Amino acid sequence: MTLRRRLTLLAVTIAAAPLVVGGCTADRDAASDKRHAAPPELTVTPGDKAREVPVSAEVGTVVKGGRVTGVRLTDDKGKQIAAEPREDGSGWVPSTPLQPKRTYTAEVTATGDSGATTTRTTTFTTMAKSTKPQITSTLYFVGNRTYGTAMPVTVAFDPGIPKEARADVQRRLFVKTNPPQPGAWSWLEDGTQVYYRAPDFWRPGTTISVRAGLEGLPIGKDRVGDAERTATSKIGKQVALEIDNDTKQMTVLRDGKQVRRIPVSLGKPSTPTSSGKMVIMEKHERTTFDTRGEPDGGYVVDVDDAQRLTWGGEFIHSAPWSEGDQGSTNVSHGCTNVAATAADWLMGVTQVGDLVTVKGTEVQLQAGNGWTAWNVSWDEFVRGSALPVPSGLRPAPVAPAHPGAVAGGSPAPAPSVSGR
């Protein structure tokens, strides 16, 4: 090798050497930064040594510079309490209500982006069982049933929830769907009912799990929630009924296809049937309509194959006495009269949660007269939420044409059966 060749190789080697040294320095700096990175800031509630904590309490967490990576909640006997995180990361909710006058310890760990961790421990004691009056809640969603695709999750309250307390109550109402189909809650103006539905009708085969975790929840200054209620059920096939006053016909659709047309007699002009989007609420093979004491009532009659549509007493039911009028004249007290054979057939096709649309009558369906969650647009529905609704939660461009379901059971019966 010539002298010039050796000098050239030496120059290349020397020029490259600082690059290698520089790389090693960067690695050491990164490792040093990781060791000295500030841990995340973590705040946990209830505060340490807090007393008189409601049994509805959850472990609240606020993290800056990281995220919660571990929560362990134990009671004063060392038993671990199951809890689930909120979707927004604001806390962990015990799977069952805490017990009165017990001490609990929560250990929470947060991890920063650099890997540094912070752990906080808080110990708190729950209050004795409240002596305040309870607000009675009713969950109209029963476990181990198959519901129609228009079935709203409905929680009723007596007395109604005041506006200032609705956000706290709504945060204790949980719905999970599998496969996921997120929805929103919406309150009636008087606070007596709150509905949960998705922007579009439930997809057949969806499993819905509901929890109303209201036991011991402070509601306003003077009342508390009454109970813990849970249920898991499935959504069945699509079935829908469309009733047209102009033609006096009911169209029955399954998976969007017409399977039968049935002549009907609706409410006469003095007692008209409501127009709107309703949901089948309950079904009776045989029941008694007792309208004594009602303005337009005063009769007692036994009816077969009755399906409730409103709290006010509008049903689809067998009416052999009006078969001569069905398809041509309205003679009922507000119910949808069908022939005995048709009513019996319908009972085997429909299910609680199926959508029933009535059009062309003299009056409109009133909000809350039944499960009226579908009687408004999605934009109007979400305005009834006490908490923010994600702006991206919108109906699909083309919604399923005809929702409904087949097979299953019914929720708890309504307070009374009046019939019209």
Disulfide bonds with the S-S distance in Angstrom:
none
